[in-house]
Amino acid sequence: MKKATTHISQNEGLIFEKSSPGKRGYKLPPLDVPAVTAAKALGNAARADLGNMPEVSEIEIIRHFTRISTWNYGVDTGMYPLGSCTMKYNARVNEAAARIEGLANAHPYQPERLSQGALRVMKTLADCLLDITGQDAITLQPAAGAHGEMTGILLIRAYLQSKGNPRKKILIPDSAHGTNPATAAICGYAVENLKSNAGGMVDVPSLVAQMNEDVAGLMLTNPNTLGIFEQEIHKIADILHAKGGLLYMDGANMNALVGKTRPGDFGVDVMHLNLHKTFSTPHGGGGPGSGPVACKKHLEPFLPAPLVVEKKDGTLGFDYDRPRSIGRVRAWYGNFGMHVRALAYILANGPDGLRMTTEDAVLNANYIRKQLEGVYELPYSTPSMHEVVFSDRKQTAKGLKTGDIAKRLIDYGFHPYTVSFPLIVHGALMIEPTESESKEELDLFVDAMRDIARECEKDPDLILSAPHTTRLSRLDEVQAARKPILRWKPTSKGAAE
Ligand SMILES: *Cc1c(COP(=O)(O)O)cnc(C)c1O
């Protein structure tokens, strides 16, 4: 593949340092008050000079930001098969709803009687999510999936504490997302690893052996991070409950279940949802996250305050009178703009649409599985749900790893899949297409993955030196993580650091 040439290459050395003295990107009208009066009015805010601010003209600043916006890759650019992240299309109808003036401009201090619309949005979303999960009560406060996990485990702790003993341990399968053990630890629990079986599911005999009265609960992702539904979920719930433990479900993978089955019906006591995955709100960049936590009746008294409730006169209000609550987990009511977007998504699809979404997400993942089976090694034969996990074992014979294949995929115009996760798979390639992709797009992706497998055989160096079409090729990922340079800083010479 030819190295891409673009209109930016001529500016290569001047990408960030465009400042030269005296250039202005604005025009202000002449001062129409005496300069001293203006300075006095500004008080401490008045500045004699602009310090080390870059000096550029209007068109330079417009081109600068427009150009860097084209270096980004998002789901609006192409397929984004980043497994476990559910990078589905964020429908524009969500944005239209979020911009409705009364919702966008609502103030958190506004009196309840003037906030009935905003409260109705929260209440309707809460009711829809309870219907979808089969749970009894919910908080919309947590601002991310991991934040929801923390809220959920604190609910478990408060509940067990109210019975006299918060217990010591949380069991976590070896396929779990890294946030699960981190959450258990931050909530004061020791983490005990639980083995998966040859089918990629929780090994039930190990659970029986490890379950005792020190165990507060099990954190389980379902479908798990291998994209496999935990077929013995009922039995798992019964084993925990029999010894007084609780079942926490990491609901990040609900895109495989919505409209088909409900965690509340298969024994889950408490779970979180990722609105920025399953319910089509943006993943960072375009907005903050949202991780509502839904639970069964026995955990409801401990939910964060306030909850939106229907009052006797039929109006809605906030219930702050929750004496057993774990307390607030976030300012105000959570990321309200995301509640509006998720509700728009749910109402635009309706129950049948949501069910079809689930079916299409699972169908798309299985189409990819079928097309790439034999090209890449499939470590588990258990059926896949919304994502499929391959291993790089066939390619490692040629010295190529999952990360190399992912880099080459960039040259073909796709965002990489999730690399090396879950950890129990040798060099995992975790692929989640979501329901957003057409068959045509899936076919292009499959062709790219097949081409790359052929290149691995014929020309390993091409893969090892990929990507070839990006401005920068292989970055020092350790330095990028340990010593990130996150913003432009002037040096003494005026050049960017
Ligand atoms: C994404 C994800 C999380 C964490 O969600 P955040 O919103 O990123 O905090 C937890 N568990 C699983 C399985 C996930 O895929």
The ligand as an SDF file (V2000), in Angstrom:
LIG
                    3D

 15 15  0  0  0  0  0  0  0  0999 V2000
  -16.3650   -0.5160   29.4370 C   0  0  0  0  0  0  0  0  0  0  0  0
  -16.4030   -1.5330   30.4670 C   0  0  0  0  0  0  0  0  0  0  0  0
  -16.3380   -1.1790   31.8310 C   0  0  0  0  0  0  0  0  0  0  0  0
  -16.0530    0.2120   32.3320 C   0  0  0  0  0  0  0  0  0  0  0  0
  -16.8970    1.2210   31.8560 O   0  0  0  0  0  0  0  0  0  0  0  0
  -16.3950    2.7510   31.8410 P   0  0  0  0  0  0  0  0  0  0  0  0
  -17.6010    3.5260   31.4700 O   0  0  0  0  0  0  0  0  0  0  0  0
  -15.3000    2.8220   30.8360 O   0  0  0  0  0  0  0  0  0  0  0  0
  -15.9030    3.0850   33.2150 O   0  0  0  0  0  0  0  0  0  0  0  0
  -16.4580   -2.1960   32.7550 C   0  0  0  0  0  0  0  0  0  0  0  0
  -16.6160   -3.4720   32.3810 N   0  0  0  0  0  0  0  0  0  0  0  0
  -16.6790   -3.8540   31.0760 C   0  0  0  0  0  0  0  0  0  0  0  0
  -16.8690   -5.3060   30.7310 C   0  0  0  0  0  0  0  0  0  0  0  0
  -16.5630   -2.8890   30.0740 C   0  0  0  0  0  0  0  0  0  0  0  0
  -16.6080   -3.2620   28.7910 O   0  0  0  0  0  0  0  0  0  0  0  0
  1  2  1  0
  2  3  1  0
  2 14  2  0
  3  4  1  0
  3 10  2  0
  4  5  1  0
  5  6  1  0
  6  7  2  0
  6  8  1  0
  6  9  1  0
 10 11  1  0
 11 12  2  0
 12 13  1  0
 12 14  1  0
 14 15  1  0
M  END
$$$$
